[in-house]
Amino acid sequence: MTTKSKFADLDSLIALGRKYNTLMMPGESEKNFRKKLSTIVGLTSKDSLLATEILLGKPYQTFNKEEQGISLAMHALVSGFHRAKAEVEGDSHYNVSFAKFTTLLERKGFEKIFSKPFIGKRKEGNVTEEYTIWADYSRGILASAESYTSDPNEVGLNDAHAYLEISLPVQMEKLGELENELLDPIVSGCRAGLKTDSQGNDIYIIRKDMRDSFIDFLKNVDASGFKTNNPWRMYKEHDLWLINYSESKLGSKTWGKRIESKISQLPEKARKMIGLSK
């Protein structure tokens, strides 16, 4: 009798062991193999390639065709594992619905400050979507999110980004080991650029894909002790992609004016938060 794992994706992972018997040690029990896979997936976070390297005990550069196949299967399974984990923990993931995601934002104190319907033009036919902008006034975070309707009964989340600034207490090269450890989970996996303001302060300009464990990201920000700028100090350094998927097809020459138009429609409190109003 086998023991069911907490997350159903481990039941899929065990199928790898059956299909590729080289993954299981001679005489290794299925229960022990499950435990080993669970540990590997947990330790390697979302890095399925690293998980495969640990499982096979060799670097990816030496994978043969069968082992490359294992790596591809592991990618799908690790993604599924973390998607299930996010569901259990109430976090975001790449398959979260638009409704669940917006509820998640509201629970974390975000306020919807802009909402506008737009026509999503696709081969299957035109659909009405929603483009939204949100503000977390306590942390100084601006966020955007848009819907994507794959069918009338399934409104998914298409793009979702959060924009923020984090001030470092000292220049980057002077950070201690502990401070670097606290900073790493915040900037890794983000589009993060280190800038220096006119006073010589080092500031990280961050754009975070909110579809990927956003609640966990917020926890890391809060636990780090680093200050988020509120208001922002370096508005012009942000790459604000406030464009819906239909607008993105109109060409880059139109994007700037469309972004400026949305920014101009934000409430004064939000404009002050991002450093545009005194």
N, C-alpha and C positions, 0 to 999 in steps of 0.2 A: 504493500500500500504506500503510495507516495503522498507527501505533504504538500498541500497547495501553498503557493507563495502569497504574500500580501498583495503583490501586484501581478496581475495575470500575465504580463509580458515575460516574466521569468519562466512561465510554462512554455512560451515560445522559444526562449533562449535554450531550454533543455533540449529542444528539437535539434539544435545545432550539434549537441553532443551525440545524438543518435545518428544524424546524417554524416557527420565527420567523426568517426570513432577515434581519430588521432587526438581529439580534444580531451578525451577522458583517459586518465591514467589506468593501466591494467588493474582490474579488480576494484576500481573506484565506484562507490555507490552513487546512485542518482541523487540521493539526499545530499551527499557531500559535494557533488558537482553543482547542484543548485546553490549551495551555500557559497562555493567558490565564485560562481558567476555573479551572485548578488553582491559579494564583497568587491569584486573587480569593477562592476558597474557603478557602485557607490563611490569608490575611491577615485575613479577617473571622470566623474561628473558626466559631461556630455561628449567626452572625447572617445568616440567609438574606435578610432584607429589605435589609440593607446590601449584601450581595453583589449583589442585583438592581439596587440603585441604582447601584452602580459599573459593572455590566455595561451598563446602559441609559444611564448618564451623566445621570441626572436624579433629583430627590427623589421619594419614594413618593407625596407629596401630589398629584403631577401625573400619576400613572399612569392611562392609559386602561384600558378593560376588557381588551383583549388583554394589556397589560403587567401588569395585576393577575393574569391567568392565568399569566403567566411567573413572577411572584412566588410563587404557590402551588406551581407545579411545582418552582421552585428550592428551596422549603422542604423538600419531600420528598427531593430529590436531595442537598441539603447534609446533611440528617439521615442519609441513607444513606451518604454519603461519610465522615462522622465515625464512624458505627457501624463501617464497615469498618476505618477507621484505628484505632479502639479495639481491635478484634479482633486486628489485626496487632501492636499494642503491648501486648496483654495487659491492657487497661483495661476498666472497666465501661461499659455503655451501656444504653439503655432496653429493648433486646431480649435482654439477656444471660440465660442460664438460671440458675436458683437454684443448681444444682450448681457451675457455673463461678464464680459470684459468691462463694459460700462458700469455694471453693478459693483464690480471689484474696485474700480476707480472711486466710485462714490463712497464705498466703505473705508477707503484709505484717505478720505478727506479732500479729494479732488472736486472742484466745482466746474460744471460745464459752462463755458463763457461764450461759446460760438457754436451754432448748429445751422447747417444749411443743406437742403436736399440737392442732389445732382443726378443727372441721367447717366447711368452706366451703359455705354454702347458696346454690345458684344454680339458675336455671331448668332447666339441663341435668341437674341432679341434684347430690346432696351428694358432696363429696370431702374427703379428709383432707389438711389442709395442715400446715405447720410454721411456728411463730413462734419466732424466735431473738433473743437479745441477746448482744452481743459487747463485749469490752473490749480496748483497746490500752493496756496499763499503762505503756508507755514514754512515750507522748504525752499520756495522760490523756483518751482518747476513748472515749465510750460509743456503741454503735451498735446498731441494730435492723434486722432483715430478715425478710420473710415470703414464703412461696412462693405461687404461683398456678398451679393445674393447669388448663390450657385443654383438654388431652386426656391420656389415660394416658401417652402417650409424650413429652409436652412440659410439663415443670414449669418455669414461668417465675418471674421475680422480680417481686413486686408492689410493695410499699413497702420502702424502705431508707433510713434516715437516720443521720447521724453527729452527735454533740453534743460540743462542745468549747468551751474558753475560751482566748482569746489576750490576754495582757497587753501593753499598749503601754509602751515604755520611758519615754515622756513623755506629757503630755496630747495629745489628738488634734490640736489646732490648732497644736501645736509640732513636729509631725513634719516632717522634711525631705522634699525632692522624691523622693530615692531611696527613703526609707522608705515613702512613699505609693505609689510604683510597685511595691514588693514586697508591700504590703498589698492592693492592688486586686484581683489575681487570686485572692486568698483569700476576700475578702468578697463580691465580685461573683458573682452567681448563687447566693448562699446567703441564707437568712433570718438576717441578722446585725444584732444590736442593740448599740449602744454604751452601756455602763453605767459608773457610777463607784462604786467600793467605799467603805467607811467610812474608808479611809486616803487617799482622793482619787486612786486609781489608775484610769485608764481601761482597761476590759476589754471586749473583743468577745465577746458570747454568740452562738455560731454553731450553726446547724442546717443541715447539708449533705445534699442529695439525693444519695445514693451511687450512684444509677443513672447519673449524669452525670459521667463521667471522674473517678472518685474517686481513682485512683492518681495522676493528674496533679495533683489537688488536694493530696494528701499531699506530693508533690514540692515544690509551691509553699510549703506550710507549712514543710517542712524547710529549704528554701533561703532562706526569708525572714529567718531569724535571730530572729524573734519567739518569745517564750516561751509555750508552752501551759501553762495552769495544771494542776498535778498535785500535790496535789488541787485540785478546783475551789474557787473562793472564793464563787461566787454561784449555788448550786444552785437557789434559789427563783426565779431569773430565767429558768431554762430552761423551754422549752415542750416537755416530753418527751412525744412522741406514741407511747407504748408500748401501742398498741391494734391488734389484728388486724382484718382487713376485716369479719369477722362481728360482732365486738364493736362496731365503729363504727356498725352499724345498730341497736343497742339503745337509742340515745339518750344525749344528753350527760350526763344525770344519773348514769349508771352509769360514765362514763369515769374519773373521779377515783379511785374505789375500785379499779378494775381496774389502773390505773397503779400505785397505791400497793402493791397486792398483788404485782405483778411486782418492784417495787423491793425489797420486803421479802424476796423469795426470792433476791436476788443474793448472791453470796459476800461475806464481810466485806471482802476486799481491794478489790472493786469499789465497795462502799458508801463505803469510805475514799477511793477515787479521786475520787468525785463529791462529796465533802465532807460525807457523812452520818455518818461515824464518825471518832473521833480516833485 
